[in-house]
Amino acid sequence: MDHFQLKNGVLHAEDVPLPAIAEAVGTPVYVYSRATLVRHARVFREGLSALDRPHLAFAVKANPNLAVLSVLQKEGYGADVVSGGELTRALAAGMAPADVVFSGVGKTHAELVQGLESGIGQFNIESEEEGYELAAIARRLGKTAACALRVNPDVDARTHEKISTGKRENKFGVPLDRAGAIYAALAAEDGLDMRGVAVHIGSQLADLEPLESAFTKLGALVEELRAAGLSVTQADLGGGLGVPYKPGDIMPSPADYGAMVARVTKGWDVRLTFEPGRVIAGNAGILLTRVIRSKRSGNGPPFVIVDAAMNDLARPAMYGAWHDIEAVAPSGNRMTSHVVGPICETGDTFAMDREIDALTAGDLAVFRTAGAYGATMASSYNSRGFVPEVLVDGDRFAVVADRIPADAIMDAERVPDWL
Ligand SMILES: *Cc1c(COP(=O)(O)O)cnc(C)c1O
């Protein structure tokens, strides 16, 4: 459920007509609904109501905008971060350091120091090597790093190969069959407080079965560790729940997910952490765009050229992903067309041979489900600027990220005087 609905024939974000935003801010522009973010945050939490005090850490990489993080902070969410930059954002948005989990396979020395000095609640260690480095830094700083060991459970998440993270050949975590020995070795290190285990097998999961299989393996590991006399008080089950992108997509509900988790983790006697990203933010955002012009293409459908492009919304070019496309003021007529951006790459294509609302030059349209992995993946390719972001709350809205024009990006460049 989201708050982007037609009212009197015009698509609104909550109570704000999208043409008002296009007029005030220009296009393309990302628009987020606070009510939808809050709703998703609560529905996810309610799905886990059978669990004792679950810790919810929003995966910042899905949508790192400070205003979005602030909405979730007010809903009691902490953060799962994967870089020093994301850690800085989470803290700037008011999240308590203790509520921050630091994941990522390539945390640099500087990032490990930053995490320790910030006093974050948990490092998810992704290799034995990282564990020893963190231990050495912690000893030098006179601190103790609270840690979980991320394991690679070798399950097929049955999602797009570029967002699968839990197969043996993926770079993430330590192999399950070595996890016991690595955990024991790291637990013996001064400077580390090994508290538990973590998994995250991938994103946009349409099926609970791979998650259940990963969690079951994690439960066996918890038993193995305790049998070896090691302490385990935490288990981090990652994120990954999918969201519907196109009509007919059926995704597991947070309630079904929560019921599965409660069943599988019964008796673990740990505090559980969750790292949802897409399921919170995906349907809470749209990318608002304007049609530049249409172009005939031989006998085929016309190309509808919009002012948003693959640098603004990368998922279609990167993953072949589908985003629903709708007119902001639909006439009721439909047409089959290709929808493309202006960038000089054939990959800058949002839809081929798709039946959509009839669109002509000057019309406004939206790409739906762009609230996660949207603005955050933007680049300035083709010397295009960065798209602004707007947060709507009822009948008001605010620009929560300015447009960064192409010339501002150019201002950071220099031609050396020896040229
Ligand atoms: C990306 C990521 C998430 C969030 O994944 P979603 O599919 O957006 O829920 C959670 N945890 C880790 C470690 C991640 O890398």
Boltz pocket constraint, residues with backbone or C-beta under 6 A from the ligand:
constraints:
  - pocket:
      binder: B
      contacts: [[A, 59], [A, 61], [A, 62], [A, 80], [A, 82], [A, 103], [A, 104], [A, 200], [A, 202], [A, 203], [A, 204], [A, 238], [A, 239], [A, 240], [A, 241], [A, 275], [A, 276], [A, 277], [A, 278], [A, 279], [A, 372]]
      max_distance: 6.0
